[in-house]
């Protein structure tokens, strides 16, 4: 009777310790829902593997950052002058000179001729204008590439039922990793 009672006690303790050990992990999911594609989870089950190592994998992430780049440059500007004012002024001066030079009846012709010639000369002189040098700021849009090192995943080494496996995961799994085990016949 004591042996039976002692055996029952040991069995109860083992069962409760196994339950307490896995109590913090969710149970594996049940069978696939009805209507799931054939072969999706027919021969699969889930378990827990102990994580031996989780090494972060770093990568370079490149980002285009638009920036405005400005610089000063020397440019030559042309001032065209005022051709209307030059023509009028030249015509007035030419008319006055023609009027002064002309005598008698030729005075009117000399005045008109002087005005025409003076207007042409004044227009020509004022059209030449002048050139000058100035500084102009020029801006343009450019794309600068920004590079940053980031963790892009984790190389995880884990043990399931005595065998060691490695996988690259997008997250750090912690101390234990939930694994999906599928059994298929070998060809």
DOGUDREN-450101 format. One line per field, with one value per residue: z, x, y of N, C-alpha, C, CB in turn; residue in one letter. Coordinates in nm, 4 decimals, padded with zeros to 6 digits, m for minus. Glycine has a CB too. Layout:
<recs>
npz <- Z,... $
npx <- X,... $
npy <- Y,... $
capz <- Z,... $
capx <- X,... $
capy <- Y,... $
cpz <- Z,... $
cpx <- X,... $
cpy <- Y,... $
cbpz <- Z,... $
cbpx <- X,... $
cbpy <- Y,... $
torro <- a,... $
</recs>
This chain:
<recs>
npz <- 00.0000,00.0792,m00.1120,m00.3424,m00.2827,m00.2617,m00.5224,m00.6658,m00.5623,m00.6510,m00.9276,m00.9532,m00.8729,m01.0769,m01.3004,m01.2318,m01.2166,m01.4806,m01.6065,m01.4809,m01.5759,m01.8514,m01.8400,m01.8876,m02.1585,m02.4553,m02.5615,m02.8368,m03.1618,m03.2653,m03.4911,m03.8518,m03.9807,m04.1031,m04.4541,m04.5246,m04.7464,m04.8981,m04.7437,m04.6052,m04.3236,m04.2529,m04.1685,m03.9581,m03.6511,m03.3435,m03.1360,m02.8715,m02.8820,m02.7445,m02.7307,m02.8318,m02.9212,m03.0296,m03.2684,m03.3579,m03.6849,m03.8848,m04.1173,m04.3923,m04.4326,m04.6867,m04.7585,m04.9597,m04.9402,m05.0114,m05.0942,m05.1028,m05.2997,m05.3113,m05.4837,m05.5524,m05.8473,m06.0994,m06.3319,m06.6506,m06.7181,m06.9439,m07.0078,m07.1897,m07.2448,m07.3257,m07.6002,m07.7135,m07.5792,m07.6518,m07.9297,m07.9535,m07.8191,m07.9796,m08.2225,m08.1546,m08.0930,m08.3395,m08.5049,m08.4010,m08.4575,m08.7397,m08.7967,m08.7163,m08.8924,m09.1456,m09.4017,m09.4962,m09.7303,m09.7192,m09.4634,m09.3336,m09.4585,m09.3737,m09.0999,m09.0787,m09.1963,m09.0173,m08.7864,m08.8577,m08.9073,m08.6569,m08.4897,m08.5789,m08.5128,m08.2343,m08.1635,m08.2356,m08.0639,m07.8118,m07.8219,m07.7910,m07.5216,m07.2050,m07.0532,m06.7541,m06.4615,m06.2304,m05.9243,m05.9014,m05.7330,m05.7591,m05.7331,m05.6892,m05.6862,m05.5235,m05.4622,m05.1697,m05.0326,m04.7479,m04.5156,m04.2855,m04.0205,m03.9242,m03.7270,m03.8995,m03.8693,m03.7019,m03.6499,m03.5507,m03.3366,m03.2387,m03.0301,m03.0852,m02.9635,m02.9213,m03.1579,m03.3421,m03.4904,m03.7296,m03.8059,m03.9793,m03.8361,m03.8102,m03.5667,m03.2184,m03.0533,m02.7805,m02.4938,m02.5626,m02.8508,m03.0607,m03.2659,m03.5792,m03.6735,m03.9320,m04.0780,m04.3418,m04.5894,m04.7025,m05.0257 $
npx <- 00.0823,00.1921,00.3902,00.2379,00.1043,00.3238,00.4272,00.2150,00.2245,00.4793,00.4381,00.2320,00.3693,00.5631,00.4000,00.2774,00.5026,00.5934,00.3789,00.3886,00.6315,00.5886,00.3867,00.4094,00.4240,00.2324,m00.0108,00.0426,m00.1057,m00.4263,m00.5610,m00.5738,m00.8223,m01.1492,m01.1779,m00.9334,m00.6472,m00.5437,m00.2885,m00.1725,m00.1286,m00.1246,00.0649,00.1988,00.3262,00.3688,00.6320,00.8694,01.1860,01.5141,01.6923,02.0170,02.1931,02.1649,02.2483,02.2833,02.2214,02.3642,02.2892,02.3219,02.1207,01.9966,01.8942,01.7308,01.7736,01.6300,01.7927,01.8704,02.1040,02.3124,02.4999,02.7305,02.7909,02.9808,02.8399,02.7845,02.6148,02.4052,02.3362,02.0989,02.0576,01.8840,01.7120,01.5140,01.5326,01.7922,01.7652,01.5833,01.7254,01.9572,01.8364,01.7392,01.9784,02.1119,01.9293,01.9481,02.2179,02.2094,02.0339,02.1849,02.4013,02.2846,02.1697,01.9472,01.7027,01.7892,01.8157,01.6026,01.6061,01.8592,01.8183,01.6259,01.7719,01.9901,01.8543,01.7626,02.0034,02.1284,01.9431,01.9733,02.2414,02.2293,02.0527,02.2063,02.4253,02.3013,02.1966,02.4105,02.4640,02.5782,02.8076,02.8252,02.9656,02.8321,02.7313,02.5550,02.3226,02.2725,02.0538,01.9908,01.8083,01.9173,01.9785,02.0792,02.2455,02.1731,02.3258,02.2707,02.3529,02.1795,02.0017,01.9031,01.8065,01.8274,02.0648,01.9902,02.0636,01.9485,01.8254,01.6519,01.5086,01.7617,01.8999,02.0802,01.9948,01.9908,01.8652,01.7635,01.6054,01.3576,01.3361,01.4403,01.4319,01.4428,01.4750,01.3537,01.2166,00.9437,00.8713,00.7851,00.7127,00.7314,00.6411,00.7297,00.7121,01.0124,01.1504 $
npy <- m00.1179,00.1284,00.1503,00.1787,00.4133,00.5913,00.5744,00.6890,00.9464,01.0371,01.0265,01.2177,01.4471,01.4706,01.5145,01.7592,01.9259,01.9238,02.0456,02.2988,02.3904,02.4421,02.6268,02.9014,02.9377,02.9605,02.7167,02.4876,02.5500,02.4173,02.1670,02.2356,02.4634,02.3612,02.3198,02.4195,02.4386,02.1288,01.9374,02.1459,02.1608,01.8967,01.7005,01.8229,01.9541,02.1430,02.2696,02.3441,02.4971,02.5220,02.8212,02.8730,03.0695,03.4087,03.6102,03.9450,04.0765,04.3111,04.5705,04.8004,05.0734,05.2667,05.5951,05.8324,06.1746,06.4717,06.7754,07.1267,07.2827,07.5557,07.8085,08.0764,08.2639,08.4354,08.6573,08.8142,09.1017,09.2825,09.6127,09.7584,10.0247,10.3390,10.3667,10.5305,10.7750,10.8442,10.8733,11.0883,11.2922,11.3042,11.3860,11.6402,11.7780,11.7500,11.8864,12.1484,12.2059,12.1856,12.3927,12.6087,12.6008,12.6185,12.8592,13.1081,12.9958,12.7351,12.6764,12.5447,12.2956,12.2149,12.2027,11.9952,11.7847,11.7743,11.6992,11.4441,11.3057,11.3414,11.2109,10.9449,10.8972,10.9345,10.7268,10.5033,10.5275,10.5073,10.2477,10.0765,10.0433,09.9132,09.6788,09.4902,09.3290,09.0970,08.9268,08.6270,08.4218,08.0806,07.8077,07.4584,07.1487,06.8601,06.5105,06.3711,06.0918,05.9157,05.7085,05.4490,05.2293,04.9458,04.7014,04.4255,04.1763,03.8512,03.5993,03.2907,03.0278,02.7168,02.4467,02.1531,01.8725,01.7533,01.8022,02.0527,02.3576,02.6292,02.9533,03.2489,03.5134,03.7744,03.8903,03.8975,03.5993,03.5393,03.3216,03.0816,02.9184,02.8916,02.6206,02.4752,02.1575,01.9328,01.6313,01.4320,01.1744,01.0190,01.0165 $
capz <- 00.0000,00.0833,m00.2420,m00.4362,m00.2460,m00.2952,m00.6691,m00.7084,m00.5224,m00.7423,m01.0581,m00.9435,m00.8683,m01.2099,m01.3886,m01.1976,m01.2519,m01.6260,m01.6389,m01.4336,m01.6601,m01.9781,m01.8176,m01.9377,m02.3039,m02.5035,m02.6204,m02.9827,m03.2210,m03.2965,m03.6321,m03.9430,m03.9898,m04.2171,m04.5796,m04.5518,m04.8605,m04.8606,m04.7193,m04.5433,m04.1904,m04.2257,m04.0973,m03.8822,m03.5107,m03.2919,m03.0135,m02.8227,m02.8916,m02.6601,m02.8095,m02.7865,m02.9557,m03.1211,m03.3062,m03.4444,m03.8184,m03.9191,m04.2586,m04.4208,m04.4906,m04.7600,m04.7752,m05.0381,m04.8702,m05.1026,m05.0373,m05.1979,m05.3025,m05.3700,m05.5014,m05.6180,m05.9682,m06.1672,m06.4603,m06.7196,m06.7520,m07.0476,m06.9904,m07.3281,m07.2629,m07.3590,m07.7401,m07.7439,m07.5278,m07.7349,m08.0616,m07.9377,m07.7860,m08.1007,m08.3209,m08.1093,m08.1121,m08.4848,m08.5582,m08.3602,m08.5366,m08.8782,m08.8030,m08.7008,m09.0111,m09.2650,m09.4240,m09.5893,m09.7546,m09.6899,m09.3184,m09.2971,m09.5031,m09.2875,m08.9698,m09.0921,m09.2198,m08.8916,m08.6920,m08.8993,m08.8825,m08.5107,m08.4330,m08.6117,m08.4317,m08.0945,m08.1495,m08.2442,m07.9409,m07.6956,m07.8362,m07.7510,m07.3793,m07.1350,m06.9878,m06.6198,m06.3993,m06.1010,m05.8645,m05.9003,m05.6569,m05.8316,m05.6468,m05.7577,m05.5988,m05.5375,m05.3678,m05.0921,m04.9810,m04.6062,m04.4829,m04.1421,m03.9872,m03.8407,m03.7128,m03.9979,m03.8340,m03.6031,m03.6811,m03.4284,m03.3257,m03.1373,m03.0174,m03.0730,m02.9451,m02.9308,m03.2837,m03.3462,m03.6157,m03.7385,m03.8920,m03.9689,m03.7985,m03.8104,m03.4278,m03.1193,m02.9958,m02.6359,m02.4500,m02.6281,m02.9828,m03.1040,m03.3949,m03.6497,m03.7170,m04.0322,m04.1124,m04.4757,m04.6288,m04.7870,m05.1562 $
capx <- 00.0000,00.2813,00.4565,00.1398,00.0812,00.4473,00.4328,00.1142,00.2741,00.5886,00.3759,00.1597,00.4694,00.6213,00.2998,00.2577,00.6224,00.5952,00.2775,00.4374,00.7433,00.5390,00.2694,00.4285,00.4210,00.0992,m00.0147,00.0487,m00.2394,m00.4938,m00.5568,m00.6156,m00.9679,m01.2079,m01.1715,m00.7957,m00.5936,m00.4879,m00.1448,m00.1200,m00.0762,m00.1645,00.1672,00.2802,00.2939,00.4497,00.7052,00.9564,01.3294,01.5963,01.7791,02.1555,02.2555,02.0915,02.3446,02.2225,02.2784,02.3514,02.2923,02.3223,01.9959,02.0223,01.7757,01.7514,01.7282,01.6409,01.8547,01.8904,02.2445,02.3229,02.6353,02.7399,02.8731,02.9940,02.7708,02.7946,02.4837,02.4100,02.2389,02.0781,02.0466,01.7497,01.7250,01.4196,01.5888,01.9101,01.7182,01.5253,01.8329,02.0393,01.7593,01.7360,02.1120,02.1357,01.8444,02.0046,02.3395,02.1682,01.9736,02.2931,02.4866,02.2098,02.1441,01.8388,01.6039,01.8523,01.8180,01.5013,01.6575,01.9727,01.7617,01.5662,01.8814,02.0643,01.7706,01.7615,02.1366,02.1488,01.8590,02.0346,02.3628,02.1858,01.9972,02.3173,02.5057,02.2259,02.1723,02.5275,02.4492,02.7028,02.8154,02.8822,02.9751,02.7637,02.7258,02.4197,02.3107,02.1984,02.0207,01.9354,01.7688,01.9998,01.9470,02.1924,02.2179,02.2052,02.3453,02.2651,02.3652,02.0673,01.9837,01.8028,01.7606,01.9069,02.1023,01.9519,02.1012,01.8594,01.8296,01.5223,01.5232,01.9013,01.9606,02.1044,01.9506,02.0104,01.7706,01.7681,01.4740,01.3463,01.3233,01.5179,01.3299,01.4544,01.5364,01.2909,01.1627,00.8380,00.9072,00.6856,00.7766,00.6502,00.6962,00.6906,00.7859,01.1297,01.1351 $
capy <- 00.0000,00.2435,00.1612,00.2303,00.5529,00.6621,00.5814,00.7864,01.0779,01.0715,01.0509,01.3456,01.5549,01.4834,01.5732,01.9009,02.0032,01.9384,02.1466,02.4289,02.4327,02.4927,02.7113,03.0381,02.9373,02.9233,02.5824,02.4901,02.5595,02.2917,02.1271,02.3424,02.4772,02.2900,02.3946,02.4634,02.3648,01.9985,01.9294,02.2662,02.1280,01.7585,01.6248,01.9180,01.9844,02.2523,02.2416,02.4512,02.4701,02.6093,02.9089,02.8686,03.1979,03.4980,03.7140,04.0478,04.0945,04.4523,04.6050,04.9435,05.1204,05.3914,05.6783,05.9543,06.2940,06.5859,06.8950,07.2356,07.3206,07.6893,07.8590,08.2075,08.2637,08.5643,08.6643,08.9429,09.1569,09.3865,09.7197,09.7994,10.1712,10.3878,10.4083,10.6392,10.9004,10.8754,10.9188,11.2237,11.3869,11.3201,11.4643,11.7804,11.8373,11.7576,11.9936,12.2776,12.2274,12.2090,12.5260,12.7061,12.5973,12.6575,13.0023,13.1387,12.8901,12.6060,12.6566,12.4443,12.1660,12.1806,12.1677,11.8623,11.6890,11.7604,11.6241,11.3030,11.2485,11.3405,11.1036,10.8161,10.8834,10.9183,10.5921,10.4087,10.5380,10.4588,10.1042,09.9989,10.0140,09.8829,09.5488,09.4942,09.1975,09.0902,08.7936,08.5727,08.2978,07.9767,07.6944,07.3419,07.0383,06.7407,06.4036,06.3215,05.9578,05.8996,05.5671,05.4189,05.0873,04.9019,04.5569,04.3836,04.0423,03.7786,03.4618,03.2200,02.8862,02.6589,02.3005,02.0860,01.7272,01.7122,01.8472,02.1969,02.4192,02.7747,03.0256,03.3951,03.5637,03.9206,03.9330,03.8230,03.5114,03.5194,03.1965,02.9661,02.9478,02.8005,02.5622,02.3940,02.0337,01.8652,01.4997,01.3888,01.0538,01.0389,00.9513 $
cpz <- 00.0000,m00.0497,m00.3455,m00.4112,m00.2854,m00.4468,m00.7214,m00.6774,m00.6173,m00.8807,m01.0591,m00.9432,m01.0058,m01.3056,m01.3591,m01.2313,m01.4025,m01.6690,m01.5991,m01.5223,m01.7901,m01.9623,m01.8742,m02.0895,m02.3513,m02.5656,m02.7716,m03.0413,m03.2546,m03.4448,m03.7210,m03.9521,m04.1090,m04.3415,m04.6114,m04.6688,m04.8157,m04.8437,m04.6460,m04.4059,m04.1538,m04.1377,m04.0127,m03.7386,m03.4628,m03.1619,m02.9762,m02.8325,m02.7998,m02.7493,m02.7487,m02.8075,m03.0452,m03.1511,m03.3962,m03.5771,m03.8564,m04.0689,m04.2732,m04.4900,m04.5551,m04.7822,m04.8583,m04.9637,m04.9669,m05.0288,m05.1459,m05.1858,m05.3770,m05.3810,m05.5736,m05.7404,m06.0302,m06.3017,m06.5177,m06.7602,m06.8579,m07.0203,m07.1280,m07.3479,m07.3007,m07.4998,m07.7746,m07.6989,m07.6119,m07.8708,m08.0535,m07.9102,m07.9071,m08.2061,m08.2823,m08.1337,m08.2603,m08.5487,m08.5252,m08.4412,m08.6824,m08.8948,m08.7952,m08.8281,m09.1326,m09.2730,m09.5210,m09.5999,m09.7216,m09.5411,m09.2761,m09.3363,m09.4148,m09.1499,m08.9739,m09.1111,m09.0923,m08.7894,m08.7274,m08.8685,m08.7319,m08.4428,m08.4577,m08.5262,m08.2856,m08.0679,m08.1477,m08.1151,m07.8223,m07.7033,m07.7926,m07.6032,m07.3146,m07.0726,m06.8496,m06.5601,m06.2624,m06.0500,m05.8568,m05.8228,m05.7341,m05.7377,m05.7319,m05.6551,m05.6279,m05.4343,m05.3008,m05.0350,m04.8363,m04.5769,m04.3316,m04.1240,m03.8914,m03.8303,m03.8069,m03.9691,m03.7300,m03.6584,m03.5514,m03.4392,m03.2114,m03.1423,m02.9984,m03.0727,m02.9741,m03.0583,m03.2816,m03.4859,m03.6127,m03.8356,m03.8762,m03.9457,m03.7997,m03.6685,m03.3401,m03.0440,m02.8436,m02.6054,m02.5205,m02.7566,m03.0181,m03.2444,m03.4494,m03.7071,m03.8132,m04.0710,m04.2492,m04.5104,m04.7187,m04.9162,m05.1758 $
cpx <- 00.0871,00.3523,00.3621,00.1157,00.2026,00.4612,00.3345,00.1610,00.3846,00.5319,00.3022,00.2573,00.5322,00.5239,00.2816,00.3817,00.6328,00.4944,00.3269,00.5494,00.6943,00.4232,00.2876,00.4260,00.2819,00.1022,m00.0052,m00.0919,m00.2945,m00.4822,m00.6055,m00.7680,m01.0213,m01.2047,m01.0324,m00.7420,m00.5309,m00.3366,m00.0887,m00.0615,m00.1067,m00.0641,00.2555,00.2320,00.3923,00.5157,00.7904,01.1011,01.4025,01.6902,01.9187,02.2244,02.1615,02.1847,02.2769,02.2974,02.2545,02.3605,02.2910,02.1915,02.0244,01.8903,01.8129,01.6900,01.7428,01.6973,01.8664,02.0355,02.2547,02.4700,02.6279,02.8293,02.8724,02.9229,02.7876,02.6541,02.5033,02.2983,02.2152,02.0709,01.9042,01.7542,01.6304,01.4764,01.7102,01.8693,01.6654,01.6353,01.9227,01.9674,01.7564,01.8707,02.1431,02.0533,01.8984,02.1299,02.3058,02.1098,02.0812,02.3764,02.4134,02.1863,02.0294,01.7387,01.6610,01.8535,01.7176,01.5496,01.7733,01.9230,01.7037,01.6751,01.9610,01.9867,01.7716,01.8958,02.1624,02.0675,01.9203,02.1587,02.3251,02.1302,02.1082,02.3986,02.4305,02.1983,02.2917,02.5195,02.5836,02.6926,02.8751,02.8756,02.9070,02.7664,02.5800,02.4206,02.2214,02.1763,01.9640,01.9063,01.8574,01.9542,02.0750,02.1528,02.2662,02.2151,02.3462,02.2776,02.2519,02.0681,01.8714,01.7503,01.8525,01.9370,02.0860,01.9948,02.0189,01.8661,01.6878,01.5456,01.6649,01.9717,01.9724,02.0707,01.9852,01.9086,01.7958,01.6245,01.4745,01.3372,01.4146,01.4192,01.3355,01.5190,01.4800,01.2252,01.0574,00.8732,00.7911,00.7579,00.6814,00.7193,00.6396,00.7692,00.9028,01.1092,01.2383 $
cpy <- 00.1248,00.2608,00.2221,00.3799,00.6379,00.6772,00.6846,00.9276,01.1249,01.1048,01.1850,01.4629,01.5763,01.5503,01.7222,01.9830,02.0220,02.0444,02.2862,02.4800,02.4954,02.5902,02.8515,03.0470,02.8961,02.7836,02.5924,02.4951,02.4214,02.2607,02.2410,02.3474,02.3996,02.3783,02.4464,02.3822,02.2336,02.0056,02.0493,02.2371,01.9824,01.6862,01.7152,01.9255,02.0898,02.2100,02.3620,02.4074,02.5675,02.6902,02.9055,03.0031,03.2764,03.6153,03.8169,04.0586,04.2404,04.4709,04.7555,04.9783,05.2556,05.4642,05.7999,06.0718,06.4111,06.7080,07.0007,07.2807,07.4536,07.7297,07.9935,08.1951,08.4029,08.5567,08.8043,08.9839,09.2654,09.4862,09.7804,09.9505,10.2091,10.4430,10.5228,10.7731,10.9423,10.9286,11.0621,11.3258,11.4124,11.4038,11.6111,11.8468,11.8525,11.8685,12.1308,12.3067,12.2581,12.3483,12.6343,12.7134,12.6513,12.8077,13.0165,13.0256,12.7515,12.5760,12.5484,12.3055,12.1218,12.1391,12.0262,11.7571,11.6662,11.6794,11.4754,11.2379,11.2398,11.2319,10.9668,10.7917,10.8600,10.7786,10.4873,10.4088,10.4785,10.3088,10.0204,09.9612,09.9880,09.7437,09.5684,09.3539,09.2025,08.9460,08.7495,08.4408,08.2016,07.8592,07.5806,07.2331,06.9180,06.6370,06.3578,06.1857,05.9515,05.7507,05.5497,05.2682,05.0528,04.7504,04.5172,04.2432,03.9799,03.6399,03.3827,03.0740,02.8277,02.5064,02.2497,01.9361,01.6788,01.7550,01.9992,02.2486,02.5680,02.8324,03.1746,03.4423,03.7165,03.9771,03.8482,03.7335,03.4975,03.3853,03.0739,03.0115,02.8441,02.7520,02.4813,02.2745,01.9648,01.7349,01.4619,01.2630,01.0891,00.9622,00.8448 $
cbpz <- 00.1197,00.1963,m00.2894,m00.4247,m00.0936,m00.2374,m00.7316,m00.6399,m00.3774,m00.7519,m01.0937,m00.8160,m00.7643,m01.2637,m01.3740,m01.0482,m01.1989,m01.6951,m01.5673,m01.2883,m01.6906,m02.0645,m01.6695,m01.8870,m02.3612,m02.6063,m02.5794,m03.0361,m03.3471,m03.2547,m03.6555,m04.0835,m04.0007,m04.1857,m04.5751,m04.4251,m04.9353,m04.9655,m04.8480,m04.5324,m04.0842,m04.3555,m04.1955,m03.9470,m03.4197,m03.2709,m03.0292,m02.6771,m03.0396,m02.5548,m02.8140,m02.8598,m03.0257,m03.0582,m03.3777,m03.3731,m03.9246,m03.8487,m04.3340,m04.5086,m04.3825,m04.8965,m04.6378,m05.1805,m04.7371,m05.1645,m04.9763,m05.1715,m05.3704,m05.2855,m05.5808,m05.5202,m06.0700,m06.1857,m06.4452,m06.8447,m06.6247,m07.1916,m06.8864,m07.3794,m07.3719,m07.2573,m07.8326,m07.6759,m07.3782,m07.7526,m08.1155,m07.8224,m07.6681,m08.1592,m08.3329,m07.9589,m08.0440,m08.5517,m08.5046,m08.2086,m08.5285,m08.9224,m08.6892,m08.5806,m09.0382,m09.2684,m09.4777,m09.7256,m09.9012,m09.7435,m09.2459,m09.3654,m09.6504,m09.2755,m08.9286,m09.2103,m09.3319,m08.8342,m08.6923,m09.0505,m08.9516,m08.4511,m08.4928,m08.7611,m08.4450,m08.0597,m08.2636,m08.3638,m07.9119,m07.6835,m07.9797,m07.7789,m07.3586,m07.0260,m07.0716,m06.5295,m06.3862,m06.1126,m05.7228,m06.0459,m05.5142,m05.9609,m05.5362,m05.8675,m05.6181,m05.5195,m05.4386,m04.9778,m05.0689,m04.5146,m04.5449,m04.0776,m03.9239,m03.8982,m03.5634,m04.1387,m03.9586,m03.4655,m03.7386,m03.4033,m03.3005,m03.1586,m02.8984,m03.1887,m03.0348,m02.9189,m03.4070,m03.3086,m03.6379,m03.7840,m03.8568,m04.0990,m03.6592,m03.8913,m03.3800,m03.0206,m03.0567,m02.5687,m02.3020,m02.5350,m03.0894,m03.1014,m03.3823,m03.7623,m03.5953,m04.1569,m04.0025,m04.5814,m04.7000,m04.7151,m05.2683 $
cbpx <- m00.0939,00.3831,00.5057,00.0077,00.0527,00.5694,00.4030,m00.0210,00.3263,00.6915,00.2786,00.0722,00.5792,00.6622,00.1660,00.2237,00.7488,00.5645,00.1433,00.4859,00.8347,00.4968,00.2391,00.5590,00.5292,00.0478,m00.1437,00.1247,m00.2361,m00.6413,m00.6423,m00.5539,m01.0080,m01.3533,m01.2672,m00.7036,m00.4905,m00.5237,m00.0730,m00.2285,m00.1359,m00.1821,00.2525,00.2763,00.3000,00.3644,00.7927,00.9211,01.3805,01.6773,01.7234,02.2318,02.3931,01.9525,02.4675,02.2213,02.2141,02.4587,02.1738,02.4451,01.8816,02.0932,01.7166,01.6898,01.8095,01.5025,01.9942,01.7906,02.3330,02.2440,02.7237,02.7950,02.8219,03.1440,02.6201,02.8903,02.4112,02.3962,02.2885,01.9530,02.1456,01.7005,01.6987,01.2830,01.6291,01.9979,01.6078,01.4206,01.9171,02.0756,01.6153,01.6988,02.2206,02.1026,01.7038,02.0370,02.4309,02.0664,01.8710,02.3825,02.5348,02.0775,02.2707,01.8947,01.5566,01.9944,01.7870,01.3650,01.7024,02.0706,01.6527,01.4668,01.9747,02.0973,01.6253,01.7295,02.2473,02.1121,01.7174,02.0711,02.4528,02.0799,01.8986,02.4074,02.5422,02.0942,02.1375,02.6563,02.3575,02.7332,02.8997,02.8070,03.1241,02.6168,02.7921,02.3661,02.2538,02.2749,01.9191,02.0327,01.6185,02.1516,01.8765,02.2331,02.2872,02.0980,02.4773,02.1323,02.5061,01.9322,01.9516,01.8618,01.7531,01.8326,02.2506,01.7985,02.2577,01.7134,01.9210,01.4255,01.4251,01.9096,01.8766,02.2525,01.7971,02.1559,01.6219,01.8314,01.4330,01.2239,01.1760,01.5963,01.3424,01.3166,01.5191,01.1869,01.2749,00.6968,01.0325,00.6119,00.8123,00.6273,00.6607,00.7154,00.6933,01.2603,01.1442 $
cbpy <- m00.0005,00.2287,00.0230,00.1513,00.5655,00.5878,00.4438,00.7587,01.0740,00.9549,00.9366,01.3491,01.5228,01.3464,01.4995,01.9162,01.9340,01.8035,02.1142,02.4190,02.3142,02.3788,02.7198,03.0934,02.8422,03.0266,02.5075,02.3673,02.6468,02.2975,02.0007,02.3215,02.6255,02.2464,02.5098,02.4468,02.4496,01.8931,01.9135,02.3712,02.2230,01.6828,01.5468,02.0573,01.8550,02.3787,02.1157,02.4896,02.4829,02.5262,03.0555,02.7582,03.1769,03.5477,03.6520,04.1851,03.9948,04.5355,04.5419,04.9842,05.1306,05.3632,05.7208,05.9408,06.3182,06.6194,06.8628,07.3549,07.2094,07.7930,07.7572,08.3161,08.1581,08.6033,08.6282,08.9350,09.2144,09.3249,09.8281,09.7375,10.2213,10.4967,10.2902,10.6139,10.8851,10.7512,10.8242,11.2260,11.3337,11.1828,11.4103,11.7892,11.7507,11.6233,11.9808,12.2789,12.1043,12.1038,12.5444,12.6697,12.4550,12.5855,13.0754,13.1697,12.8942,12.6033,12.7892,12.4753,12.1728,12.2994,12.2697,11.8587,11.7392,11.8973,11.6786,11.2904,11.3339,11.4762,11.1085,10.8103,11.0093,11.0231,10.5627,10.4425,10.6857,10.5344,10.0718,10.0778,09.8944,09.9904,09.4479,09.5972,09.1523,09.1419,08.7922,08.5519,08.3243,07.9314,07.7364,07.2897,07.0023,06.7749,06.2850,06.4223,05.8472,05.9682,05.5133,05.4723,05.0541,04.9517,04.5154,04.3887,03.9532,03.7695,03.4518,03.2308,02.8677,02.7072,02.2559,02.1271,01.6533,01.5657,01.8001,02.2305,02.3982,02.8099,02.9901,03.4621,03.5104,03.9639,03.9227,03.9200,03.3767,03.5283,03.1809,02.8979,02.9507,02.8703,02.4740,02.4755,01.9406,01.9559,01.3901,01.5014,00.9544,00.9932,01.0520 $
torro <- x,x,x,x,x,x,x,x,x,x,x,x,x,x,x,x,x,x,x,x,x,x,x,x,x,x,x,x,x,x,x,x,x,x,x,x,x,x,x,x,x,x,x,x,x,x,x,x,x,x,x,x,x,x,x,x,x,x,x,x,x,x,x,x,x,x,x,x,x,x,x,x,x,x,x,x,x,x,x,x,x,x,x,x,x,x,x,x,x,x,x,x,x,x,x,x,x,x,x,x,x,x,x,x,x,x,x,x,x,x,x,x,x,x,x,x,x,x,x,x,x,x,x,x,x,x,x,x,x,x,x,x,x,x,x,x,x,x,x,x,x,x,x,x,x,x,x,x,x,x,x,x,x,x,x,x,x,x,x,x,x,x,x,x,x,x,x,x,x,x,x,x,x,x,x,x,x,x,x,x,x,x,x,x,x,x,x $
</recs>
